């Protein structure tokens, strides 16, 4: 059993994740909207052109365009229609029953909020910065960008009280050491292991999952 001390260095509020939308995405969306010469638009103008084109649509139509583009292979036509309406008042990036769509739903919500901030809710994610130390320096080797996400969920849960959503919904799985939706709960991980005495880590996810760390300064976690 290895024991780690985890310090919460800070939480960064995010309304958009970097590289959620790339030039090729904007071109594809513009092309789907029958914008001629979309592939000839300068890269630094593509986002604005995409926003302008989406602003010409009613809010549910704009939402449907992005839902179809981002999740068209996963959602049915009926789901896209329902979500396009719900996107104006529901926080789909945290409320959809399918956790696999939370991160792409967040990307969609971010762009839609840029299209029309009055019609669509402001999406919220958090990036938590952690410093992790352990008397057993070899134990720190488990921390890397591709480490098991279930272990990360278990670690984060140790810094939250029992009333935190993560513990209320997944407490039993966390106790058993198996979190089936861990890959959907943790959106991205960045690890700095340049200092052999500690690990610095940034974990990004929906505020829905990470809010339980807002009042936490430090905690201990045992890897069993």
FIVO-136014 format. One line per field, with one value per residue: residue number from 0; x, y, z of N, C-alpha, C in turn; residue in three letters; chain. Coordinates in Angstrom, 2 decimals, decimal comma. Each point is the difference from the previous one (the first is absolute). Layout:
BEGIN
k: NUM  ...
n.X: X  ...
n.Y: Y  ...
n.Z: Z  ...
ca.X: X  ...
ca.Y: Y  ...
ca.Z: Z  ...
c.X: X  ...
c.Y: Y  ...
c.Z: Z  ...
r: ALA  ...
c: A  ...
//
This chain:
BEGIN
k: 0  1  2  3  4  5  6  7  8  9  10  11  12  13  14  15  16  17  18  19  20  21  22  23  24  25  26  27  28  29  30  31  32  33  34  35  36  37  38  39  40  41  42  43  44  45  46  47  48  49  50  51  52  53  54  55  56  57  58  59  60  61  62  63  64  65  66  67  68  69  70  71  72  73  74  75  76  77  78  79  80  81  82  83  84  85  86  87  88  89  90  91  92  93  94  95  96  97  98  99  100  101  102  103  104  105  106  107  108  109  110  111  112  113  114  115  116  117  118  119  120  121  122  123  124  125  126  127  128  129  130  131  132  133  134  135  136  137  138  139  140  141  142  143  144  145  146  147  148  149  150  151  152  153  154  155  156  157  158  159  160  161  162  163  164  165  166  167  168  169  170  171  172  173  174  175  176  177  178  179  180  181  182  183  184  185  186  187  188  189  190  191  192  193  194  195  196  197  198  199  200  201  202  203  204  205  206  207  208  209  210  211  212  213  214  215  216  217  218  219  220  221  222  223
n.X: 0,84  -0,23  0,52  -0,89  0,72  -1,21  0,64  -1,13  0,75  -1,05  -1,08  0,11  -0,78  -0,69  -0,15  1,24  0,10  1,28  -0,07  -1,08  0,28  0,25  0,95  0,39  -0,23  0,58  0,96  0,00  -0,07  0,90  0,69  -0,29  0,38  0,63  1,00  -0,06  0,95  -0,64  0,47  -0,49  -0,78  0,60  1,00  0,54  -0,71  0,41  0,50  0,42  0,46  0,48  0,43  0,44  0,46  0,46  0,42  0,11  0,26  -1,18  -0,02  -1,21  -0,10  0,52  -0,75  -1,02  0,46  0,28  -1,19  -0,52  0,72  -0,18  -1,31  0,03  1,16  -0,23  -0,55  -1,22  -0,73  -0,73  1,12  0,48  -1,19  -0,09  1,24  -0,33  -1,11  0,40  0,82  -1,19  -0,34  0,54  0,65  -0,06  1,01  -1,03  -1,03  0,65  -0,90  0,39  0,85  -0,03  -1,19  0,36  1,18  -0,46  -0,89  1,06  0,66  -1,09  -0,16  1,32  -0,09  -1,01  0,66  1,02  -0,81  -0,54  0,63  -1,00  0,26  1,34  -0,04  0,63  0,79  0,16  1,32  0,74  1,11  0,18  0,78  0,75  0,49  0,65  0,07  1,11  0,04  -0,81  1,17  0,21  -0,76  0,79  0,65  -1,01  0,43  -0,83  0,20  0,45  0,23  -0,31  -1,04  -0,27  1,32  -0,07  -1,07  0,60  1,09  -0,65  -0,65  1,26  0,03  -1,06  -0,99  -0,71  -0,25  1,28  -0,39  1,30  -0,01  -0,98  0,49  1,26  -0,54  -0,97  0,00  0,08  -0,87  -0,60  0,39  -1,29  0,36  -1,14  -0,43  1,08  0,05  -1,28  0,31  1,13  0,00  0,89  1,22  0,67  1,11  0,52  0,91  0,29  -0,76  1,08  -0,19  -0,58  -1,31  0,01  -1,27  -0,50  -1,16  -0,55  -1,10  -1,22  -0,43  -0,92  1,12  0,58  -1,25  0,02  0,89  -1,05  -0,40  0,58  0,81  -0,18  0,47  -0,24  0,70  -0,62  1,01  -1,12
n.Y: -1,19  0,87  0,89  0,81  1,10  0,50  1,00  0,65  0,20  -0,42  0,73  -0,31  1,07  -0,88  0,79  -0,30  -1,14  0,24  0,36  0,43  1,15  -0,66  0,47  -1,27  0,14  1,19  -0,49  -1,11  0,76  0,86  -1,05  -0,53  1,27  -0,67  0,26  0,72  -0,81  -0,80  -0,87  1,12  -0,07  1,15  -0,73  1,23  -0,26  -1,24  0,18  1,24  -0,53  -0,98  0,86  0,78  -1,11  -0,38  1,25  -0,39  -1,00  -0,58  0,32  -0,59  0,76  1,05  -0,31  -0,18  1,11  0,55  -0,32  0,28  1,12  0,33  -0,27  0,33  -0,56  0,76  1,12  -0,36  0,03  -0,89  -0,61  0,14  -0,33  -0,99  -0,42  0,20  -0,51  -1,11  0,13  0,55  -1,07  -1,04  -0,44  -0,18  0,83  0,07  0,18  -0,14  -0,97  0,29  -0,43  -0,90  0,56  -0,08  -0,53  -0,78  -0,29  -0,08  -0,64  -0,71  -0,15  -0,20  -0,70  -0,69  0,01  -0,30  -0,91  -0,34  0,92  0,58  -0,83  -0,06  -0,96  0,61  -0,68  -0,93  0,12  -0,91  0,68  -1,13  0,80  -1,09  -0,04  -1,07  -0,37  -0,72  -0,59  -0,84  0,47  -1,29  0,24  1,07  -1,10  -0,25  1,22  -0,09  0,57  -1,24  0,37  -1,08  0,38  -1,29  -0,15  0,81  -0,66  -1,12  0,49  0,50  -1,14  -0,37  0,98  -0,77  0,71  -0,69  1,30  -0,06  0,56  0,16  0,31  0,87  0,32  0,12  0,32  -0,79  0,52  1,23  -0,43  -0,44  1,24  -0,03  0,94  -0,55  1,16  -0,50  -0,67  0,00  -0,36  -0,61  1,29  0,49  -0,47  0,82  -0,71  0,67  -0,86  1,24  0,19  -0,70  1,10  0,40  -0,04  0,72  0,10  0,07  0,03  -0,24  0,55  -0,46  1,23  -0,63  -0,51  1,16  0,45  -1,30  0,50  0,77  -0,72  -0,84  -0,04  -1,09  -1,16  -1,10  -0,77  -1,12  -0,38  -0,70
n.Z: 0,00  -0,95  0,83  -0,54  0,02  -0,10  -0,60  0,28  -1,06  -0,69  -0,25  -1,27  -0,06  -0,70  -1,06  -0,33  -0,64  0,16  -1,26  0,66  -0,59  -1,11  -0,77  -0,02  1,29  0,08  -0,77  0,72  1,08  -0,46  -0,38  1,20  0,20  -0,95  0,83  -1,10  -0,44  0,83  -0,87  -0,50  1,06  0,29  0,48  0,05  -1,10  0,03  1,21  -0,31  -1,12  0,75  0,90  -0,99  -0,58  1,17  0,08  -1,24  0,84  0,14  1,30  -0,09  -1,08  0,63  1,06  -0,83  -0,61  1,17  0,46  -1,17  -0,03  1,26  -0,01  -1,28  0,27  1,05  -0,46  0,33  -1,10  0,66  0,37  -1,22  -0,45  0,87  -0,23  -1,26  0,46  0,59  -1,03  -0,17  0,70  -0,62  1,06  -1,30  0,20  0,83  -0,78  -1,13  -0,15  -1,22  0,92  -0,99  0,05  1,26  -0,31  -1,00  0,93  0,79  -0,95  -0,19  1,32  -0,02  -1,12  0,48  1,14  -0,82  -0,52  1,17  0,71  -0,68  -0,99  0,19  0,94  0,99  -0,79  0,91  -0,11  0,59  0,19  0,66  0,71  -0,07  1,23  -0,48  1,28  0,11  1,20  -0,64  -0,37  0,16  1,07  -0,10  -0,33  0,84  0,33  -1,03  -1,19  -0,11  1,25  0,66  -0,75  0,18  -0,07  -1,06  -0,43  0,32  -0,59  -1,03  0,00  0,23  -0,89  -0,20  0,54  0,85  0,18  -0,37  -1,13  -0,14  1,29  -0,19  -1,20  0,40  1,17  -0,40  -1,23  0,55  0,90  -1,11  -0,30  -0,38  -0,89  -0,37  0,51  0,57  -1,16  0,37  1,24  -0,30  -0,29  0,82  -0,21  0,78  -0,18  1,02  -0,46  -0,36  1,08  0,29  0,73  -1,13  -0,09  -1,08  0,26  -1,23  0,59  -1,18  0,47  -0,09  0,23  -0,68  -0,52  -0,30  0,03  0,24  -0,87  -0,16  1,02  -0,86  1,02  0,71  -0,42  0,68  -0,80  0,25  -0,73  -0,07
ca.X: -0,84  0,81  -0,74  0,39  -0,56  -0,42  -0,30  -0,75  0,67  -0,94  -1,02  -0,19  -1,32  0,10  -1,26  0,30  1,23  0,86  0,02  -1,26  -0,40  1,15  -0,34  -0,72  -1,37  -0,73  -0,21  -1,03  -1,27  -0,38  -0,38  -1,32  -0,96  0,02  0,83  0,90  1,41  0,38  1,38  0,90  -0,01  1,23  -0,14  -0,31  -1,34  -0,95  -0,90  -0,98  -0,91  -0,87  -0,93  -0,94  -0,91  -0,90  -0,87  -1,11  -0,97  -0,67  0,83  -0,04  0,60  1,45  0,39  -0,12  1,14  1,20  -0,23  0,13  1,40  0,87  -0,49  -0,93  0,16  -0,35  -1,37  -1,03  -0,61  -0,91  0,80  0,54  -1,11  -0,31  1,13  0,10  -0,96  0,41  1,29  -0,22  -0,27  0,56  1,46  0,13  1,36  0,06  -1,29  -0,31  0,20  1,16  1,17  0,94  -0,27  0,16  1,05  -0,42  -1,11  0,61  0,55  -1,15  -0,56  0,92  -0,16  -1,35  -0,02  0,64  -0,95  -1,09  0,13  -1,30  -0,85  0,61  0,67  1,47  0,55  1,03  0,89  1,07  1,30  0,56  1,45  0,34  1,36  -0,12  1,25  -0,05  1,28  0,53  0,14  -0,35  -1,44  -0,39  0,13  -1,30  -0,66  0,40  -1,13  -0,88  -0,29  -1,36  -0,90  -0,72  0,84  -0,11  -1,31  0,09  0,82  -0,76  -1,11  0,55  0,09  -1,36  -0,80  -0,96  -1,13  0,40  -0,70  0,84  -0,10  -1,39  -0,37  0,94  0,65  0,16  1,02  1,28  0,42  0,41  1,18  -0,35  -0,93  -0,26  -0,06  1,15  0,55  -0,89  0,04  1,27  0,08  1,41  0,99  1,34  0,88  1,38  0,77  1,40  0,57  -0,10  -0,55  -1,44  -0,69  -0,97  -1,01  -1,20  -1,11  -1,12  -1,30  -1,14  -0,11  -0,95  0,75  1,13  -0,40  0,25  1,36  0,12  0,38  1,06  1,37  0,87  -0,59  0,81  -0,64  0,71  -0,20  -0,03
ca.Y: 1,19  1,21  1,18  1,25  1,27  0,77  1,41  0,67  1,29  0,98  -0,44  0,97  -0,05  -0,07  -0,02  -0,65  -0,78  0,28  -0,96  -0,72  0,25  0,32  0,60  -0,98  -0,08  1,19  -0,15  -1,01  0,58  0,99  -0,73  -0,59  1,11  0,45  1,19  -0,26  0,34  -0,06  -0,47  1,07  1,05  0,03  -0,75  0,88  0,55  -1,11  -0,06  1,10  -0,28  -1,07  0,62  0,82  -0,89  -0,62  1,05  0,18  -1,06  0,01  -0,73  -1,47  -0,41  0,10  -1,10  -1,25  -0,08  -0,41  -1,34  -0,95  -0,06  -0,53  -1,25  -0,60  -1,46  -0,58  0,35  -0,17  1,25  0,43  0,54  1,29  0,96  0,28  0,71  1,34  0,84  0,01  0,70  1,41  0,16  -1,11  -0,11  -1,34  -0,51  -0,66  -0,62  -1,13  -1,29  -0,63  0,81  0,10  1,20  1,21  0,89  0,63  0,91  1,23  0,72  0,54  1,07  1,13  0,69  0,56  1,18  1,06  0,36  0,77  -0,13  0,20  -1,17  -1,24  0,16  0,07  -1,28  0,14  -1,12  0,37  -0,65  0,00  -0,19  -0,78  -0,44  -1,31  -0,44  -1,33  -0,40  -1,00  0,72  -0,91  0,04  1,13  -0,40  -0,38  1,19  0,42  0,52  -1,07  -0,89  -0,48  1,09  -0,42  0,36  1,45  0,28  -0,41  0,98  1,25  -0,20  0,01  1,39  0,55  -0,61  -1,02  0,63  0,37  -0,78  -1,13  -1,06  -0,46  -0,81  -1,08  -0,42  -1,45  -0,40  0,51  -0,88  -1,29  0,23  -0,06  1,08  -0,32  1,20  0,85  0,65  1,09  0,97  0,74  0,46  0,06  -0,07  0,44  -0,33  0,48  -0,83  0,43  -0,02  -1,40  -0,09  0,26  0,04  1,09  -0,53  0,78  -0,85  0,80  -0,68  0,86  0,48  -0,92  -1,04  0,50  1,01  -0,51  0,35  1,46  0,38  -0,91  0,49  -1,17  -1,24  -1,20  -1,06  -1,27  -0,86  -1,40
ca.Z: 0,00  -0,13  0,45  -0,65  0,47  -1,17  0,29  -1,05  -0,22  -0,55  -0,96  -1,06  -0,63  -1,45  -0,75  -1,27  0,03  -1,14  -1,11  -0,16  -1,38  -0,82  -1,30  -0,82  0,52  -0,46  -1,45  -0,18  0,43  -1,00  -1,21  0,25  -0,06  -1,40  -0,18  -1,12  0,17  1,41  0,12  -0,45  1,03  0,81  1,25  1,12  -0,18  -0,08  1,16  -0,09  -1,11  0,47  0,94  -0,77  -0,72  0,97  0,54  -0,95  0,25  1,30  0,96  -0,09  -1,26  0,19  0,87  -0,76  -0,93  0,74  0,54  -1,10  -0,41  1,05  0,59  -0,95  -0,10  1,30  0,36  -1,03  -0,45  1,05  1,10  -0,43  0,05  1,41  0,60  -0,58  0,75  1,40  0,14  0,35  1,43  0,75  0,02  -0,57  0,22  1,29  0,32  -0,87  0,67  -0,61  0,37  -1,11  -0,80  0,80  -0,51  -1,25  0,29  0,53  -1,16  -0,72  0,81  -0,06  -1,28  -0,05  0,84  -0,78  -1,05  0,59  1,45  0,62  -0,24  0,49  1,29  0,02  0,46  1,02  0,29  0,92  -0,09  1,34  0,06  1,18  0,28  0,63  0,60  0,60  0,59  -0,91  -1,27  -1,09  -0,11  -0,86  -1,40  -0,57  -0,54  -1,33  -0,77  -0,46  1,12  0,15  0,43  1,20  1,14  0,18  0,59  1,40  0,70  0,14  0,93  1,35  0,43  0,08  1,05  -0,47  -0,68  -1,36  -1,02  -0,42  1,01  0,11  -1,16  -0,29  1,24  0,08  -0,97  0,48  1,11  -0,59  -0,84  -1,42  -0,37  -1,41  -0,84  0,33  -1,20  -0,36  1,09  -0,14  -1,39  -0,43  1,07  -0,34  1,12  0,00  0,92  -0,13  1,34  0,46  1,35  0,00  -1,29  -0,19  -0,91  -0,30  -0,42  -0,49  -0,12  0,29  1,38  0,62  0,68  0,78  0,99  1,35  0,44  0,14  1,37  0,45  -0,10  -0,16  0,52  -0,17  -0,78  0,02  -1,15  0,45
c.X: 0,89  -0,84  0,57  -0,62  -0,26  -0,38  -0,74  0,57  -0,95  -0,98  -0,24  -1,36  0,16  -1,39  0,21  1,32  0,80  -0,02  -1,26  -0,50  1,23  -0,47  -0,81  -1,46  -0,84  -0,31  -1,14  -1,38  -0,50  -0,46  -1,38  -1,10  -0,02  0,71  1,04  1,43  0,48  1,46  1,02  0,10  1,28  -0,25  -0,41  -1,38  -1,08  -0,99  -1,07  -1,01  -1,01  -1,04  -1,06  -1,04  -1,01  -0,97  -1,18  -1,11  -0,72  0,85  -0,09  0,64  1,52  0,51  -0,03  1,16  1,23  -0,16  0,17  1,46  0,85  -0,42  -0,97  0,10  -0,42  -1,46  -0,94  -0,55  -0,95  0,74  0,56  -1,08  -0,30  1,11  0,11  -0,94  0,46  1,28  -0,16  -0,24  0,56  1,53  0,36  1,37  0,15  -1,29  -0,36  0,31  1,22  1,23  0,98  -0,22  0,24  1,06  -0,36  -1,19  0,52  0,57  -1,12  -0,59  0,88  -0,18  -1,38  -0,11  0,68  -0,91  -1,08  0,02  -1,31  -0,86  0,55  0,75  1,52  0,53  1,09  0,74  1,04  1,28  0,65  1,50  0,36  1,51  -0,09  1,38  -0,19  1,37  0,69  0,08  -0,33  -1,51  -0,49  0,02  -1,34  -0,68  0,59  -1,27  -1,02  -0,40  -1,49  -0,90  -0,79  0,80  -0,08  -1,33  0,01  0,82  -0,77  -1,11  0,47  0,11  -1,36  -0,76  -1,06  -1,16  0,35  -0,64  0,80  -0,13  -1,43  -0,38  0,90  0,70  0,25  1,08  1,38  0,55  0,50  1,22  -0,26  -1,04  -0,23  0,06  1,19  0,54  -0,87  -0,03  1,24  0,16  1,44  0,90  1,35  0,89  1,40  0,76  1,48  0,72  -0,15  -0,64  -1,51  -0,55  -0,91  -0,95  -1,13  -1,06  -1,17  -1,25  -1,09  0,04  -0,94  0,72  1,03  -0,36  0,29  1,38  0,16  0,48  1,16  1,38  0,98  -0,71  1,00  -0,80  0,89  -0,36  0,11  0,24
c.Y: 1,25  1,21  1,26  1,18  0,86  1,40  0,59  1,41  1,06  -0,63  1,13  -0,20  0,04  0,03  -0,63  -0,75  0,24  -1,16  -0,86  0,10  0,45  0,54  -0,95  -0,14  1,18  -0,10  -0,99  0,53  1,02  -0,68  -0,62  1,04  0,64  1,34  -0,32  0,43  -0,04  -0,40  1,04  1,13  -0,10  -0,64  0,89  0,64  -1,09  -0,02  1,07  -0,26  -1,09  0,56  0,82  -0,88  -0,64  1,02  0,29  -1,03  0,24  -0,84  -1,53  -0,51  0,03  -1,16  -1,33  -0,19  -0,54  -1,39  -1,06  -0,15  -0,75  -1,39  -0,74  -1,50  -0,70  0,23  -0,27  1,37  0,55  0,60  1,37  1,07  0,39  0,82  1,44  0,98  0,15  0,81  1,46  0,21  -1,11  -0,02  -1,42  -0,61  -0,63  -0,77  -1,17  -1,30  -0,75  0,86  0,17  1,26  1,28  0,95  0,60  0,93  1,32  0,83  0,66  1,19  1,25  0,80  0,64  1,26  1,19  0,48  0,92  -0,19  0,20  -1,25  -1,27  0,25  0,02  -1,35  0,22  -1,31  0,51  -0,74  0,12  -0,30  -0,65  -0,19  -1,27  -0,43  -1,35  -0,34  -1,04  0,62  -0,88  0,04  1,11  -0,38  -0,39  1,17  0,39  0,39  -1,08  -0,97  -0,34  1,08  -0,37  0,34  1,49  0,38  -0,35  0,99  1,29  -0,15  0,05  1,42  0,67  -0,66  -0,92  0,60  0,43  -0,93  -1,23  -1,17  -0,54  -0,94  -1,22  -0,55  -1,50  -0,49  0,44  -0,89  -1,34  0,14  -0,08  1,07  -0,11  1,22  0,93  0,75  1,16  1,09  0,87  0,38  0,10  0,04  0,47  -0,18  0,55  -0,79  0,37  0,05  -1,41  -0,15  0,22  -0,03  1,22  -0,42  1,00  -0,94  0,89  -0,85  1,03  0,45  -0,88  -1,06  0,56  1,03  -0,43  0,31  1,49  0,43  -0,83  0,62  -1,13  -1,22  -1,14  -1,03  -1,24  -0,82  -1,44  -0,93
c.Z: 0,00  0,35  -0,64  0,73  -1,23  0,44  -1,19  -0,16  -0,55  -0,95  -0,99  -0,65  -1,52  -0,62  -1,38  0,15  -1,27  -1,00  -0,09  -1,44  -0,79  -1,35  -0,86  0,45  -0,52  -1,49  -0,25  0,37  -1,03  -1,29  0,16  -0,06  -1,39  -0,19  -1,06  0,33  1,43  0,17  -0,47  1,02  0,83  1,36  1,17  -0,10  0,08  1,17  -0,09  -1,11  0,41  0,97  -0,73  -0,69  0,96  0,60  -0,93  0,21  1,32  0,96  -0,10  -1,30  0,11  0,85  -0,75  -0,96  0,74  0,60  -1,08  -0,41  1,03  0,46  -0,92  -0,12  1,29  0,37  -1,16  -0,40  1,07  1,19  -0,34  0,07  1,45  0,66  -0,53  0,70  1,45  0,23  0,41  1,49  0,87  -0,11  -0,48  0,25  1,38  0,31  -0,90  0,72  -0,54  0,25  -1,13  -0,83  0,78  -0,56  -1,35  0,19  0,56  -1,14  -0,79  0,75  -0,03  -1,28  -0,10  0,86  -0,68  -1,13  0,55  1,51  0,73  -0,09  0,64  1,31  -0,14  0,51  1,04  0,21  0,98  -0,37  1,37  -0,10  1,32  0,11  0,83  0,49  0,68  0,55  -0,86  -1,40  -1,20  -0,26  -0,91  -1,47  -0,62  -0,69  -1,34  -0,77  -0,37  1,12  0,06  0,58  1,24  1,26  0,28  0,63  1,49  0,81  0,24  1,04  1,46  0,55  0,14  1,14  -0,60  -0,79  -1,43  -1,01  -0,42  0,97  0,11  -1,15  -0,20  1,24  0,08  -0,96  0,46  1,10  -0,52  -0,90  -1,49  -0,29  -1,50  -0,92  0,21  -1,21  -0,47  1,07  -0,11  -1,47  -0,50  1,23  -0,54  1,22  -0,23  1,05  -0,02  1,35  0,56  1,37  0,06  -1,42  -0,01  -1,11  -0,19  -0,56  -0,38  -0,11  0,21  1,46  0,79  0,83  0,96  1,06  1,43  0,53  0,31  1,39  0,53  -0,20  -0,23  0,56  -0,24  -0,78  0,01  -1,24  0,43  -1,18
r: UNK  UNK  UNK  UNK  UNK  UNK  UNK  UNK  UNK  UNK  UNK  UNK  UNK  UNK  UNK  UNK  UNK  UNK  UNK  UNK  UNK  UNK  UNK  UNK  UNK  UNK  UNK  UNK  UNK  UNK  UNK  UNK  UNK  UNK  UNK  UNK  UNK  UNK  UNK  UNK  UNK  UNK  UNK  UNK  UNK  UNK  UNK  UNK  UNK  UNK  UNK  UNK  UNK  UNK  UNK  UNK  UNK  UNK  UNK  UNK  UNK  UNK  UNK  UNK  UNK  UNK  UNK  UNK  UNK  UNK  UNK  UNK  UNK  UNK  UNK  UNK  UNK  UNK  UNK  UNK  UNK  UNK  UNK  UNK  UNK  UNK  UNK  UNK  UNK  UNK  UNK  UNK  UNK  UNK  UNK  UNK  UNK  UNK  UNK  UNK  UNK  UNK  UNK  UNK  UNK  UNK  UNK  UNK  UNK  UNK  UNK  UNK  UNK  UNK  UNK  UNK  UNK  UNK  UNK  UNK  UNK  UNK  UNK  UNK  UNK  UNK  UNK  UNK  UNK  UNK  UNK  UNK  UNK  UNK  UNK  UNK  UNK  UNK  UNK  UNK  UNK  UNK  UNK  UNK  UNK  UNK  UNK  UNK  UNK  UNK  UNK  UNK  UNK  UNK  UNK  UNK  UNK  UNK  UNK  UNK  UNK  UNK  UNK  UNK  UNK  UNK  UNK  UNK  UNK  UNK  UNK  UNK  UNK  UNK  UNK  UNK  UNK  UNK  UNK  UNK  UNK  UNK  UNK  UNK  UNK  UNK  UNK  UNK  UNK  UNK  UNK  UNK  UNK  UNK  UNK  UNK  UNK  UNK  UNK  UNK  UNK  UNK  UNK  UNK  UNK  UNK  UNK  UNK  UNK  UNK  UNK  UNK  UNK  UNK  UNK  UNK  UNK  UNK  UNK  UNK  UNK  UNK  UNK  UNK
c: A  A  A  A  A  A  A  A  A  A  A  A  A  A  A  A  A  A  A  A  A  A  A  A  A  A  A  A  A  A  A  A  A  A  A  A  A  A  A  A  A  A  A  A  A  A  A  A  A  A  A  A  A  A  A  A  A  A  A  A  A  A  A  A  A  A  A  A  A  A  A  A  A  A  A  A  A  A  A  A  A  A  A  A  A  A  A  A  A  A  A  A  A  A  A  A  A  A  A  A  A  A  A  A  A  A  A  A  A  A  A  A  A  A  A  A  A  A  A  A  A  A  A  A  A  A  A  A  A  A  A  A  A  A  A  A  A  A  A  A  A  A  A  A  A  A  A  A  A  A  A  A  A  A  A  A  A  A  A  A  A  A  A  A  A  A  A  A  A  A  A  A  A  A  A  A  A  A  A  A  A  A  A  A  A  A  A  A  A  A  A  A  A  A  A  A  A  A  A  A  A  A  A  A  A  A  A  A  A  A  A  A  A  A  A  A  A  A  A  A  A  A  A  A
//
